[in-house]
Amino acid sequence: MLTIFHNPMCRKSRSCLDFIKEKNLEHKVVNYIKESFTEFELKNLLIRLNKKPLEIVRKQEAIYKSNFKKSQFNDDEWIKILLEYPNLIMRPIVSNNYKAVIGDPAQNILELL
């Protein structure tokens, strides 16, 4: 089963969810804005993505530009920032038990099948 970490306010996230539904893929939707990640969950997801925390930061967000752009943080600090500001996390992220991908474009999820 796929899990989509979804922000319903995001066009790309909605598009990816539509793609999953069109392909009739068994899935679970997690609104990570309302149902925040735990530190363990986020670290585990980063492992499945094979990415560092900074690599999943949405650098076009105003909060990034005003608060974080000119600063240097280590991975643990970025994780804490992402937990506090989940809107900074790239979306959507789709995972199975072993791997995860950024679902933009939605076809990226085919790597999980």
N, C-alpha and C positions, 0 to 999 in steps of 0.2 A: 504494500500500500504506500502511496505517496502522501507526504505531508507538505502542504503549501503554507508557508508563513506569509500571510496576506495582510495587506492594508487596503480595505475596501475603498478608501479615498483616492487610491492611485490607479490611474488608467492602465499602466503596464501590468500591475498586479491583477486587475480585473480581466485583462486580456489573457493573461496566463491561465487564470482559473477557468475562463471560457474554453480555452484550448484543451485543458484537462477534461472538462465535461464533454466537449465534442468528441474526444477520443475514447469516451466511456471508461476512463481510468479510475480505479478505486482510489479514493483520496479522502484526506481529512484536512479541514481548513482551520488554521490557527491565526486569529487576528492578534498578531504580536504587539500591536499598539495597546490593546485592551488587556491581553493576557501576556504580560511581560515575560521575557526570558529570565531564567535563573542564570547565575554565572556558569554553573555546570552545563546547562543546555546550550548557552552561547558558545562556550569553549568547544563542546562536542560538535556543534554545527560548523564551527570554523575548521575543525579537523576534517570533517566530511567534505567541506568545500575546498580544502587544501589551500586556505588563504589565511593571511595575517589580519588582525582586526582593522588596520588602516585600509586594507584592500577592499573592505565592504562598506566604507564610509561614503555617504552621498555628499560629495564636496560642493555641490551646487546649492545645498540648503543654507538658508540665511544664518541659522544657528552655528553652522560650521564656520562660515565666513567671518562672523562676528566674534566667536569665542575660541575657535580652535585652529584656524588656518595658520597662524603665525607661531604656533607653539609646537614643541617637540614632546611626544609622549611615548612611553614604552607600551608593549602589548597589554600588560595588565591594566595600565591606566586607560588605554583605549577601550578595553572591555568594560570598565566601570562607566566610562562616558557613554558607550552605546547602550548600556543597561539603563542609564538615567535619561537618555535621549533616543528612544527607539526609532524616531523618525529619521535619524541619521543612517540607519541600516539600509543597504541596498535592498530593493524589492522587485519582485517577490523572490524568495528563496524556496526551492522545492527540494525535498530530500526523500530518500528511502532509508533503509536500515544502514546502508554502507557508504553512501555518497550523497552529495548535495550539489546543486547548481543554482546559479542566478538565472531566474526564468525570464530574462530579457535578452534576446527574443524568446518567446514561449517555446519555440522548437528546441531550445537547449534541454528541456526536460526529457527529450527522447534519449539522451545519454543515460538516463536512469533506468530505462526499460531493458 
